[in-house]
């Protein structure tokens, strides 16, 4: 496919996205949900977990700047009750979603889903939602439907407010001072930035981190992000007074999920174009339920910060004025006592393996990187909807459990496992 034809497809897709956003801004949820193929369709995180036999509860956390976040918790394995799960203290782990995503994402693959695997492995699973998505769309004073100020946040606020509020709440609730972590995309990138800015806090409270294609530097991302920056699509949204993007009304979710169910080849091509997709590795049977729960919304400002990462090497703070210089987060400052496992997908088009390699270099300089893998056939969504070997899930569970069991320092190595082949760093 020529570069010219690729840009033509992306231009068309850009206008389709613009049309959907315009429709989303003016339409009302008039349609009723049609009968669904997947039992997880139409359910929230807690309902899905309970439906699969797991105990689940939810809490709200208020950040220092007044945003109210919703956290779900699976405190015990399948078949256990909330009451008996609360009696046993387990190592807490956070599974943190990426941009325009939600806590739902860790459950959508059904069996296996990473949230369920972690719970069955004996961990206390916490599923937070960053500010601005459909679950965490509240504030102590501001109304997201009326107050433009509510949507003024960028990723920097997740880094400086949301993450530490989540950590502090879980520590207070469980009585355990060190928390394990798994982050996908922005959920991984935001943790890296937080660890570089407040290294002593996270050295004291982060037991280990598993990062699936963390979104940081985006110099080598697919053309879609660069195209969106080029046509200034976010300026168009702001011109029309749209401060919230990608929080589609449920009727649109239903339409898209139904199209995916009726015309699966079209759905496959869409995911391949957007994020990278390999039929051998991706659970395309779950695309319908994925699109029933995704996207969950964010601010224009947050999305603008993502697009800014395509302009210059590094991972940068939000730049309000395009004339200002980009100020980078220094990931080499992450404390070397924090054991980090880093994964990149060879087919990932949103966070390319070249950009993950840049993160690898930064973490090696910091002394925090313990495990690095480039996964064959993995696109950006394979971490959420794997079909074949579940290699990334097995690695994540084992790395987390071994980090809980053994003491790490800057020169230590994980034990060789008979069931999982690791590439260790020296």
C-alpha positions in Angstrom: 0.0 0.0 0.0 1.5 3.4 -1.0 2.1 6.2 1.5 -0.4 8.3 -0.5 -3.2 5.7 -0.3 -2.5 5.1 3.4 -2.8 8.8 4.1 -6.0 8.8 2.0 -7.5 6.1 4.2 -6.4 7.9 7.4 -8.0 11.2 6.2 -11.2 9.3 5.5 -11.0 7.7 9.0 -10.3 11.1 10.5 -13.5 12.5 9.1 -15.5 9.5 10.1 -14.2 10.0 13.7 -15.1 13.7 13.5 -18.6 12.8 12.3 -19.0 10.3 15.2 -17.9 12.9 17.7 -20.3 15.5 16.3 -23.1 13.0 16.4 -22.1 12.0 20.0 -22.2 15.7 21.0 -25.8 16.3 19.9 -27.5 12.9 20.0 -29.5 11.6 22.9 -29.5 7.9 24.1 -32.9 7.1 22.5 -32.1 3.5 21.5 -32.7 0.5 23.7 -30.0 -2.1 24.0 -30.6 -5.0 21.6 -30.1 -8.6 22.6 -26.4 -9.3 23.0 -24.3 -12.3 22.1 -21.8 -11.9 25.0 -23.0 -12.2 28.6 -20.6 -9.4 29.6 -22.3 -6.9 27.4 -24.1 -4.2 29.2 -22.5 -5.0 32.6 -20.1 -2.8 34.6 -16.9 -4.1 36.2 -18.5 -5.3 39.4 -21.4 -7.0 37.6 -19.0 -8.8 35.2 -16.8 -10.1 38.1 -19.8 -11.3 40.1 -21.2 -12.9 37.0 -18.0 -14.9 36.6 -18.1 -16.1 40.2 -15.7 -13.6 41.8 -16.4 -11.4 44.9 -16.3 -7.7 44.0 -17.0 -4.3 45.7 -16.4 -0.7 44.9 -15.1 2.4 46.6 -14.8 6.1 45.8 -11.6 8.1 46.3 -11.4 11.9 46.3 -8.2 13.5 44.9 -6.5 16.5 46.4 -8.0 18.7 43.6 -11.5 17.4 44.1 -12.0 14.7 41.5 -13.9 11.6 42.6 -12.5 8.3 41.3 -14.3 5.0 41.3 -12.2 1.9 42.3 -13.4 -1.7 42.0 -11.9 -4.5 44.1 -11.8 -8.3 43.6 -10.4 -9.3 47.1 -10.5 -13.1 46.6 -10.5 -16.0 44.2 -13.3 -17.5 42.2 -16.0 -19.0 44.4 -15.1 -17.1 47.6 -17.4 -14.6 49.3 -16.7 -11.0 50.1 -16.9 -11.8 53.8 -14.3 -14.6 53.8 -12.1 -12.7 51.3 -11.8 -9.8 53.8 -10.6 -12.1 56.6 -7.4 -12.9 54.8 -4.8 -10.3 54.1 -3.5 -10.6 50.5 -0.9 -8.6 48.5 -2.7 -5.8 46.8 -2.2 -5.2 43.1 -3.4 -2.3 40.9 -4.4 -3.0 37.3 -4.5 0.4 35.6 -6.2 1.1 32.3 -4.9 3.2 29.4 -6.3 6.3 27.6 -10.1 6.4 27.0 -10.3 3.0 28.7 -11.6 1.8 32.0 -11.4 -0.9 34.7 -13.7 -3.0 32.5 -10.8 -3.7 30.2 -9.1 -6.2 32.5 -12.2 -8.5 32.6 -13.4 -8.4 29.0 -11.4 -11.5 27.8 -13.5 -13.6 30.1 -11.5 -16.8 30.6 -8.7 -16.0 31.0 -8.8 -12.3 32.0 -5.8 -10.9 33.9 -7.9 -9.6 36.8 -9.3 -13.1 37.4 -5.9 -14.7 37.0 -4.4 -12.4 39.6 -7.3 -13.0 42.0 -6.9 -16.8 41.6 -3.2 -16.5 42.2 -4.0 -15.1 45.7 -3.7 -11.4 45.1 -6.0 -8.6 46.2 -7.0 -7.0 42.9 -7.8 -3.3 42.6 -9.2 -1.8 39.4 -9.1 2.0 39.5 -10.5 4.4 37.0 -8.7 7.6 36.1 -10.5 10.9 36.3 -12.8 11.8 33.4 -13.8 8.3 32.2 -17.4 7.2 32.5 -16.8 5.7 36.0 -14.9 8.6 37.4 -16.9 11.5 35.9 -17.5 13.4 39.2 -16.1 16.2 41.3 -16.8 17.7 44.7 -17.8 21.1 43.1 -17.6 21.0 39.3 -20.3 19.5 37.1 -18.7 17.8 34.1 -21.9 18.5 32.0 -21.8 22.3 32.7 -18.3 23.3 33.9 -15.6 23.6 31.3 -13.1 23.8 34.1 -13.7 20.2 35.0 -12.2 19.1 31.7 -9.0 21.2 32.1 -6.9 18.2 33.2 -4.1 16.6 31.3 -2.2 13.4 32.0 0.0 15.4 34.4 -2.9 15.5 36.8 -3.2 11.7 36.7 0.5 11.5 37.5 0.5 14.1 40.3 -3.0 13.5 41.9 -4.8 10.4 40.8 -2.1 7.8 41.3 -1.0 8.8 44.7 -4.6 9.2 45.9 -5.2 5.6 44.7 -2.1 4.3 46.4 -2.8 6.1 49.7 -6.4 4.8 49.8 -5.4 1.1 49.2 -2.6 1.3 51.7 -5.0 2.7 54.3 -7.7 0.1 53.5 -5.4 -3.0 53.4 -2.7 -2.0 56.0 -0.1 -3.1 53.4 2.5 -0.4 52.6 3.8 -1.8 49.3 1.5 -2.3 46.2 2.1 -4.3 43.0 1.1 -2.7 39.7 0.2 -3.6 36.1 -0.3 -0.8 33.6 -1.4 -0.8 30.0 -0.5 2.0 27.6 -1.1 5.3 29.5 -1.6 3.4 32.7 2.0 2.3 32.4 3.4 5.6 31.1 1.8 7.6 33.9 3.3 5.4 36.6 6.8 5.8 35.1 6.4 9.6 35.2 5.1 9.5 38.7 8.0 7.3 39.8 10.5 9.8 38.3 8.8 12.8 39.9 8.3 11.4 43.4 10.9 8.6 43.5 11.1 8.2 47.3 7.4 7.8 47.7 7.1 5.1 45.1 10.3 3.4 46.3 8.6 3.1 49.6 5.1 2.0 48.3 5.6 0.3 44.9 6.5 -3.4 45.2 6.8 -4.1 41.5 5.5 -2.9 38.1 4.6 -4.8 35.0 4.2 -2.4 32.0 2.4 -3.5 28.8 3.5 -1.1 25.9 3.6 2.0 28.2 2.6 5.1 26.3 5.4 7.7 26.6 7.5 8.8 23.6 5.4 8.3 20.4 7.8 9.2 17.7 7.3 5.9 15.9 3.5 5.6 16.4 1.3 4.9 13.4 0.3 7.7 11.1 -3.2 8.1 12.8 -1.9 10.1 15.8 0.3 12.2 13.6 -2.5 12.8 11.2 -4.9 13.9 14.0 -2.2 16.4 15.1 -1.7 17.5 11.5 -5.4 18.3 10.9 -5.7 19.9 14.4 -8.8 17.8 15.1 -8.7 18.8 18.8 -8.8 22.5 17.8 -12.0 21.7 15.9 -13.6 20.1 19.0 -12.7 23.0 21.1 -14.1 25.5 18.5 -17.4 23.7 18.8 -17.2 23.7 22.6 -16.5 20.0 22.9 -14.2 19.4 26.0 -14.9 15.7 26.4 -14.1 13.2 23.7 -14.5 9.5 23.1 -17.3 9.1 25.7 -19.8 7.7 23.2 -23.5 7.5 24.0 -24.6 3.9 24.6 -26.6 3.8 21.3 -23.3 4.3 19.4 -21.6 1.6 21.5 -24.6 -0.7 20.5 -24.4 0.1 16.8 -20.6 -0.4 16.7 -20.7 -3.6 18.6 -23.5 -4.9 16.4 -21.6 -4.1 13.3 -18.6 -6.0 14.7 -20.9 -9.0 15.4 -22.5 -8.9 11.9 -19.4 -8.0 9.8 -16.4 -9.4 11.8 -14.0 -8.9 8.8 -14.6 -5.2 8.9 -14.0 -5.2 12.7 -10.7 -7.1 12.2 -9.5 -4.6 9.6 -10.4 -1.7 11.8 -8.4 -3.1 14.7 -5.5 -4.0 12.5 -5.3 -0.5 11.1 -5.7 1.2 14.5 -3.6 -0.8 16.9 -2.1 -3.8 15.1 -3.8 -7.2 15.0 -2.8 -10.8 14.4 -5.6 -13.4 14.1 -3.3 -16.0 15.6 -2.8 -14.0 18.8 -5.9 -11.7 19.2 -9.2 -13.0 20.5 -11.3 -11.4 17.8 -14.4 -13.2 19.2 -14.3 -10.6 22.1 -14.2 -7.5 19.8 -17.9 -7.2 20.1 -17.8 -7.0 24.0 -14.7 -4.8 23.9 -16.5 -2.2 21.7 -19.5 -2.5 24.0 -17.3 -1.1 26.9 -14.8 1.0 24.9 -14.1 3.9 24.6 -15.0 5.4 28.0 -14.0 9.1 27.5 -11.4 11.6 28.4 -10.6 15.3 28.1 -9.5 17.1 24.9 -6.5 18.3 27.0 -5.4 14.8 27.9 -5.7 13.7 24.4 -3.7 16.7 23.2 -0.9 15.7 25.5 -0.8 12.3 23.8 -0.5 14.0 20.4 2.3 16.2 21.7 4.4 13.1 22.3 4.6 12.5 18.6 6.6 15.7 18.0 9.8 15.2 19.8 11.8 12.4 21.4 11.1 11.9 25.1 8.1 11.8 27.4 6.9 15.3 28.2 4.7 17.4 30.5 1.6 19.0 28.9 2.4 22.1 26.9 -0.4 24.7 27.0 1.2 26.9 24.4 2.6 25.4 21.2 5.3 28.1 21.3 6.6 26.8 24.7 9.4 24.2 24.8 8.4 20.6 25.8 9.6 19.7 29.3 10.5 16.0 29.6 10.0 13.6 32.5 13.4 12.2 33.4 12.7 8.4 33.6 16.3 7.8 34.5 15.5 9.1 38.0 13.2 6.2 38.9 14.5 4.5 42.0 16.6 1.4 41.2 15.0 -0.6 44.0 11.7 -0.7 42.1 11.6 -3.9 40.0 10.0 -3.3 36.6 9.1 -5.7 33.8 8.6 -4.1 30.4 6.8 -5.6 27.4 6.5 -4.4 23.8 4.5 -5.8 21.0 6.1 -6.5 17.6 2.8 -5.6 15.9 1.8 -2.7 18.1 1.0 0.4 15.9 -0.1 2.7 18.7 2.9 2.3 21.0 5.6 0.9 18.6 8.3 -1.4 19.8 10.8 1.3 18.9 9.3 3.6 21.4 9.2 0.8 24.0 12.9 0.3 23.3 13.4 4.0 24.3 11.7 3.3 27.6 14.0 0.2 28.0 17.1 2.4 27.6 15.8 4.9 30.2 15.0 2.2 32.7 18.3 0.5 32.2 20.0 3.8 33.1 17.9 4.1 36.2 18.8 0.5 37.3 15.1 -0.5 37.7 14.6 -2.8 34.7 14.5 -6.5 35.6 12.8 -8.0 32.6 12.3 -7.0 29.0 10.4 -8.8 26.3 9.3 -8.1 22.8 6.2 -10.3 22.2 5.7 -11.8 18.8 2.3 -11.1 17.2 1.2 -8.7 19.9 -0.6 -5.5 18.9 -1.8 -2.8 21.4 -4.9 -4.7 22.3 -3.4 -8.2 22.5 -2.5 -7.5 26.2 -6.3 -7.1 26.9 -7.7 -9.7 24.5 -5.1 -12.5 24.0 -6.1 -15.7 22.4 -3.1 -18.0 22.0 -0.4 -18.5 24.7 -1.4 -15.8 27.2 2.4 -15.3 27.6 2.1 -11.8 28.8 -0.4 -12.8 31.4 1.7 -15.7 32.7 4.7 -13.4 32.8 2.8 -10.7 34.7 1.5 -13.1 37.3 4.8 -14.8 37.9 6.8 -11.5 38.0 4.4 -10.1 40.5 4.4 -13.1 42.7 8.2 -13.4 42.6 8.6 -9.7 43.3 6.4 -10.2 46.4 8.4 -13.2 47.5 11.9 -12.2 46.9 14.0 -9.1 47.7 15.3 -7.2 44.7 18.2 -4.8 44.3 19.7 -3.1 41.3 21.8 -6.1 40.4 19.5 -8.9 41.2 18.0 -11.5 38.9 14.7 -13.3 38.8 14.9 -17.1 39.2 14.6 -19.1 36.0 11.2 -20.6 35.7 10.4 -24.0 34.2 7.0 -22.7 32.9 8.0 -19.3 31.5 11.2 -18.5 29.6 12.5 -15.1 30.7 15.1 -12.9 29.1 17.0 -11.4 32.0 19.0 -8.2 32.1 22.5 -8.0 33.4 
